[in-house]
Amino acid sequence: MPRKTSNATTARQTAPRTKSPPPKGSVALVEYAVDQLTTAAGRLANDEGKPGGLVLFPEKLRPIVIGDLHANRKNLSYILAHGDNAKDLESGKAACIFIGDAFHDDRTGHMKNMESSIDLLDDILDLFVRYPGKVYYIRGNHDTFDERLRKSGILQGLELKHAIFRLRGADYVGAVGRLFDAMPYAVIGERYVIVHAGPPRGGIVREELVNIEKYPEKLHQLIWTRVNEFHGGNPSLKEYGERDIRLALELLDMPADAHFIVGHNPIWGDGNKTGVWIDVVGIKNHHILYSGYGSVAPYITFIEGEFAVRHALPVAQEEYRYV
């Protein structure tokens, strides 16, 4: 099926490069990453001519899709070093797609620790330097300083903001806030759609994704909604089901068998210990990917157009499949 690229135009593609990258921990380095996010290949401009919420992933690149890390630096390093990933990133044959939520340790007893989040931020900023133009990052609900973000009563958004302020000052806090705001909300490839949490109820079209700031309720669902884990019945207004995915694929002009990939909602209660859930709750080609603590550093890629799950940790386990 031919892919419709929306009426929006592609944002400016060539980011200005400094002769030598800005130093670690500098505001200039964060702005360097902001510039790359906003001028990335495939980033569509919204109706105001600014970088919009949708990226059309370049077909020539192999995606390395990384799920929620939640401050797990080791898993990121394992994924980058696995197989041909480092070689393909270096040669320009592949690019990373982060599904969001790289920050905020989600383990009990660690949720107020922001040092690991700052360290992981440094790691990701370094990737923009090492692999310019080959790092994409979809915004998740934890990519914020918002005081409404909390987990187990801990205001993780504010905690991160305060920790960065203490370590690097107000200007750096402002730059990281701009980094969050520069992130797109969806990536569409040849046979896949990737968002952080799930499809909005009632569907969404490409023009809405590009101009997502005009649709706050749909934006909220893209980063906060969760799959209805029960067979039968109607999802609540905070959940989505198979009909929502099928409608989203149809409205986005994607093939019916396209893969819909999300993070946000690891379903540990099912007994899975890998971090990948395939055909979630019986929805064909609907997958949840979580690459943080408790997982075996999984990632998703497409090899010659074919969907593939890889585990970067040396653990002989297979992804969990619904039957």
C-alpha positions as CSV (number, residue, x, y, z in Angstrom):
1,M,0.0,0.0,0.0
2,P,1.5,3.4,-0.9
3,R,2.3,5.6,2.0
4,K,0.7,9.0,2.2
5,T,3.1,11.5,3.6
6,S,0.5,14.1,4.9
7,N,0.1,17.6,3.6
8,A,2.8,18.8,5.9
9,T,6.2,19.4,4.6
10,T,9.4,17.9,5.9
11,A,11.2,20.0,8.4
12,R,14.7,21.4,7.6
13,Q,16.9,18.4,7.2
14,T,20.4,19.6,7.6
15,A,21.3,20.7,11.1
16,P,24.3,23.0,11.6
17,R,27.2,21.1,13.0
18,T,30.0,22.4,15.1
19,K,33.6,21.4,14.2
20,S,33.9,19.7,17.6
21,P,30.9,18.7,19.7
22,P,30.1,20.7,22.8
23,P,31.5,19.3,26.0
24,K,29.6,16.9,28.3
25,G,27.4,18.6,30.8
26,S,27.1,21.8,28.8
27,V,24.0,23.6,27.7
28,A,25.5,23.7,24.2
29,L,25.5,19.9,24.1
30,V,21.8,19.8,25.0
31,E,21.0,22.4,22.3
32,Y,23.0,20.3,19.9
33,A,20.7,17.4,20.5
34,V,17.6,19.6,20.3
35,D,18.8,20.8,16.9
36,Q,19.2,17.2,15.7
37,L,15.8,16.1,17.0
38,T,14.0,19.0,15.2
39,T,15.9,18.6,11.9
40,A,15.9,14.8,11.8
41,A,15.3,13.1,8.5
42,G,11.6,12.5,8.1
43,R,10.5,15.0,10.7
44,L,7.4,16.7,9.3
45,A,6.7,20.4,9.8
46,N,3.4,21.4,11.3
47,D,1.0,24.0,10.0
48,E,3.1,26.7,11.6
49,G,6.3,25.5,9.9
50,K,7.7,24.1,13.1
51,P,8.8,20.5,13.7
52,G,5.7,18.5,14.2
53,G,4.8,15.4,16.2
54,L,5.4,12.8,13.4
55,V,8.5,11.3,11.9
56,L,8.5,9.2,8.8
57,F,11.4,7.0,9.4
58,P,13.8,6.8,6.4
59,E,13.3,3.5,4.6
60,K,17.0,3.0,4.0
61,L,17.8,2.8,7.7
62,R,17.4,-0.3,9.9
63,P,15.5,0.8,13.1
64,I,16.9,-0.3,16.5
65,V,13.8,0.2,18.6
66,I,14.6,0.6,22.3
67,G,11.8,0.4,24.9
68,D,11.5,2.2,28.2
69,L,14.8,2.2,30.0
70,H,13.9,4.0,33.2
71,A,17.5,4.9,34.0
72,N,18.9,1.5,33.2
73,R,22.3,2.5,31.7
74,K,23.6,-1.1,31.4
75,N,20.8,-2.3,29.3
76,L,21.3,0.6,26.9
77,S,25.0,-0.3,26.6
78,Y,24.1,-3.9,26.0
79,I,21.7,-3.1,23.2
80,L,24.1,-0.7,21.5
81,A,26.9,-3.4,21.6
82,H,24.7,-6.3,20.5
83,G,25.1,-7.9,17.1
84,D,25.8,-5.4,14.3
85,N,24.1,-2.5,16.1
86,A,27.3,-0.4,16.8
87,K,28.7,-1.2,13.4
88,D,25.5,-0.2,11.5
89,L,25.1,3.0,13.6
90,E,28.7,4.0,12.8
91,S,28.3,3.3,9.1
92,G,24.9,5.0,8.9
93,K,23.0,1.9,8.1
94,A,20.9,2.0,11.3
95,A,19.3,4.5,13.7
96,C,18.0,4.2,17.2
97,I,14.4,4.9,18.0
98,F,13.8,5.4,21.8
99,I,10.1,4.8,22.7
100,G,10.4,7.3,25.5
101,D,10.7,7.1,29.3
102,A,14.5,6.7,29.4
103,F,14.5,8.5,32.8
104,H,13.2,7.9,36.4
105,D,14.2,4.6,37.9
106,D,10.9,2.7,38.5
107,R,12.1,0.2,41.0
108,T,10.8,0.3,44.6
109,G,13.3,2.0,46.8
110,H,15.0,3.8,43.9
111,M,12.4,6.2,42.6
112,K,13.9,9.3,44.2
113,N,17.4,8.5,42.9
114,M,17.9,10.9,40.0
115,E,21.7,10.5,39.6
116,S,21.1,7.5,37.3
117,S,18.7,9.5,35.2
118,I,21.2,12.3,34.7
119,D,23.9,9.8,33.9
120,L,21.6,8.2,31.3
121,L,20.7,11.6,29.9
122,D,24.5,12.1,29.4
123,D,24.6,8.7,27.6
124,I,21.9,9.6,25.2
125,L,23.3,13.1,24.5
126,D,26.6,11.3,23.7
127,L,24.8,9.2,21.1
128,F,23.8,12.4,19.3
129,V,27.5,13.2,19.1
130,R,28.6,9.7,18.1
131,Y,25.9,9.0,15.6
132,P,24.6,12.4,14.3
133,G,21.3,12.1,12.5
134,K,20.8,8.5,13.7
135,V,19.0,9.1,17.0
136,Y,15.3,9.4,17.3
137,Y,13.4,9.8,20.6
138,I,9.6,9.6,21.0
139,R,8.3,11.5,23.9
140,G,6.9,9.5,26.8
141,N,5.0,10.5,30.0
142,H,8.3,10.6,32.0
143,D,10.0,12.9,29.6
144,T,9.0,16.0,31.6
145,F,9.5,18.1,34.6
146,D,5.8,18.4,35.2
147,E,4.8,18.3,38.9
148,R,1.8,16.1,38.1
149,L,4.1,13.2,37.2
150,R,4.4,11.0,40.2
151,K,5.0,7.4,41.0
152,S,4.2,5.8,44.4
153,G,3.7,9.3,45.6
154,I,7.1,10.6,44.5
155,L,7.1,13.6,42.2
156,Q,9.6,12.2,39.8
157,G,9.3,15.1,37.3
158,L,10.1,17.7,39.9
159,E,12.8,15.5,41.6
160,L,14.7,15.3,38.3
161,K,14.3,19.0,37.7
162,H,15.7,19.8,41.2
163,A,18.6,17.3,40.8
164,I,19.6,18.8,37.5
165,F,19.4,22.3,39.0
166,R,21.6,21.4,41.9
167,L,24.2,19.8,39.6
168,R,24.2,22.0,36.5
169,G,22.1,25.1,37.2
170,A,19.1,26.8,35.8
171,D,20.3,27.2,32.2
172,Y,20.8,23.5,31.9
173,V,17.3,22.8,33.3
174,G,15.9,25.1,30.7
175,A,17.8,23.4,27.9
176,V,16.6,19.9,29.0
177,G,13.0,21.2,29.1
178,R,13.5,22.3,25.5
179,L,14.9,18.9,24.7
180,F,11.7,17.3,26.0
181,D,9.5,19.8,24.0
182,A,11.5,19.0,20.9
183,M,10.6,15.3,20.9
184,P,8.1,13.9,18.4
185,Y,5.2,11.7,19.5
186,A,5.1,9.1,16.8
187,V,7.4,7.3,14.2
188,I,5.9,5.6,11.2
189,G,8.0,3.2,9.1
190,E,7.3,1.0,6.1
191,R,5.2,-1.5,8.1
192,Y,5.1,-0.2,11.6
193,V,3.8,2.6,13.8
194,I,5.5,3.4,17.1
195,V,4.1,5.6,19.9
196,H,4.9,5.6,23.6
197,A,1.6,4.4,25.1
198,G,-1.1,3.6,22.6
199,P,-3.5,4.9,20.0
200,P,-6.0,7.6,20.9
201,R,-9.6,6.4,21.2
202,G,-11.5,7.2,18.0
203,G,-8.4,7.0,15.9
204,I,-5.9,9.6,14.6
205,V,-4.8,10.7,11.2
206,R,-1.3,11.8,10.1
207,E,-2.2,15.5,9.9
208,E,-3.3,15.3,13.6
209,L,0.0,13.6,14.6
210,V,1.9,16.3,12.8
211,N,-0.1,19.1,14.5
212,I,-0.6,17.1,17.8
213,E,-0.2,20.2,20.0
214,K,-3.7,21.3,18.6
215,Y,-5.2,18.1,20.0
216,P,-4.3,17.9,23.7
217,E,-6.6,15.0,24.5
218,K,-5.1,12.8,21.8
219,L,-1.6,13.9,22.8
220,H,-2.4,12.9,26.3
221,Q,-3.5,9.4,25.2
222,L,-0.4,8.9,23.1
223,I,1.8,9.1,26.2
224,W,-0.6,7.9,29.0
225,T,-3.1,5.3,27.7
226,R,-2.9,1.6,28.5
227,V,-4.1,-1.5,26.8
228,N,-7.2,-3.1,28.1
229,E,-5.8,-6.4,29.4
230,F,-9.1,-8.2,29.7
231,H,-10.7,-10.1,26.8
232,G,-14.1,-8.9,25.9
233,G,-15.9,-5.8,27.2
234,N,-15.2,-2.2,26.3
235,P,-12.0,-0.4,27.4
236,S,-12.3,2.4,29.8
237,L,-11.6,6.0,28.6
238,K,-8.0,5.5,29.9
239,E,-7.5,2.3,27.9
240,Y,-7.5,1.1,24.3
241,G,-8.4,-2.1,22.6
242,E,-8.1,-3.9,19.3
243,R,-10.6,-1.7,17.5
244,D,-8.6,1.4,18.4
245,I,-5.5,-0.1,16.9
246,R,-7.2,-1.3,13.8
247,L,-8.9,2.1,13.3
248,A,-5.6,3.9,13.9
249,L,-3.8,1.8,11.3
250,E,-6.6,2.4,8.8
251,L,-6.7,6.2,9.3
252,L,-2.9,6.4,9.2
253,D,-3.0,4.7,5.8
254,M,-1.0,1.7,7.0
255,P,-1.4,-2.0,5.9
256,A,-3.8,-4.0,8.1
257,D,-0.9,-6.2,9.1
258,A,1.4,-3.4,10.1
259,H,3.1,-3.7,13.5
260,F,1.9,-1.3,16.3
261,I,4.7,-1.0,18.8
262,V,4.4,0.7,22.2
263,G,6.2,0.8,25.6
264,H,4.8,2.3,28.8
265,N,2.8,-0.7,30.1
266,P,4.9,-3.8,30.8
267,I,2.6,-6.6,31.8
268,W,4.8,-8.4,34.3
269,G,1.8,-10.1,35.9
270,D,1.7,-12.5,33.0
271,G,4.9,-14.1,34.1
272,N,7.0,-12.7,31.2
273,K,10.6,-11.9,32.3
274,T,12.0,-10.8,28.9
275,G,10.4,-7.4,28.5
276,V,8.7,-8.1,25.2
277,W,5.1,-8.9,24.8
278,I,4.1,-10.1,21.3
279,D,0.5,-10.0,19.9
280,V,-0.6,-8.5,23.2
281,V,-3.9,-9.8,24.6
282,G,-4.4,-11.6,21.2
283,I,-4.1,-8.4,19.1
284,K,-2.1,-9.5,16.1
285,N,1.1,-7.5,15.5
286,H,0.5,-5.3,18.7
287,H,3.7,-5.4,20.8
288,I,4.8,-3.9,24.1
289,L,8.6,-3.3,24.5
290,Y,10.2,-2.6,27.8
291,S,14.0,-2.4,28.0
292,G,14.5,-1.4,31.6
293,Y,15.1,-3.2,34.9
294,G,13.7,-6.7,35.1
295,S,14.1,-7.3,31.3
296,V,16.8,-9.0,29.3
297,A,17.6,-5.8,27.4
298,P,15.3,-6.4,24.5
299,Y,15.0,-4.4,21.3
300,I,13.0,-4.7,18.1
301,T,14.4,-4.3,14.6
302,F,13.3,-4.9,11.0
303,I,15.7,-6.9,8.8
304,E,14.9,-6.6,5.1
305,G,11.5,-5.5,6.2
306,E,10.8,-8.4,8.5
307,F,10.0,-7.9,12.2
308,A,12.6,-9.3,14.6
309,V,13.0,-9.3,18.4
310,R,16.5,-9.4,19.9
311,H,17.7,-9.8,23.5
312,A,21.0,-8.2,24.3
313,L,21.6,-10.0,27.5
314,P,23.0,-13.5,27.3
315,V,19.8,-15.2,28.6
316,A,18.3,-18.1,26.7
317,Q,14.7,-16.9,26.8
318,E,12.2,-16.1,24.1
319,E,9.7,-13.3,23.9
320,Y,6.3,-13.9,25.6
321,R,3.5,-14.6,23.1
322,Y,-0.2,-14.5,23.7
323,V,-2.2,-17.5,22.5
